[in-house]
Each structure stands twice: as structure tokens, then as C-alpha cells.
């Protein structure tokens, strides 16, 4: 019998690349959200989103008759809709005095 030299150990394959928050591995690949997905991300009613997009009041993308939203569209919508904090109210509601 012939004595075979030990084989070099093969490295295990690297672990899969974790999926980013966008759900894709490739940064170059654009992600378009359906109105339902976009509404869920923004936590707003889908009907509000569809109505505003149909009137072209918010940034959106139409692929033929299909409505979609890119991450940039959602970021622009958030930026435009953001209102600065105004601080404390200047007047308080007065309650009628309680009878004693």
C-alpha cells in the first residue's frame, strides 16, 4: 500500500452576505415599493398615498399603470412633510371652577 500525503484542508465557504435593510444584496439594484409596502413603511393609510400619488402631489413612479415608490420618493415625502417642533402652546384651556 502506498502512503498518501494528507490532503490540504479546504476552507469552508464564507457565510452568505447579510441582507441589507432594503432586502437586496446589490446596492446598485433599485428597490421599488408597492403602495401597500410604502404605506406600511410610512405607517399611513394606503388610500391616502394612492390619492396623493394619483393627483401627482407626492413623488412617485408610474410603471405603465402600476404605481411604485422608490426609497428616494419616500425620503422626499418624509422631508417635505416634516414639521419643526413649535414648542409649548402659548395658551391653556381654562376649566370652569369647580363648585364648592
Secondary structure, 3 states (H helix, E strand, C coil): CCCCCCCCCCCCCCCCCCCCCCCCCCCCCCCEECHHHHHHHHCCCHHHHHHHHHCCCCCCEEECCEEEEEHHHHHHHHHHHCCCCCCCCCCCCCCCCCCC
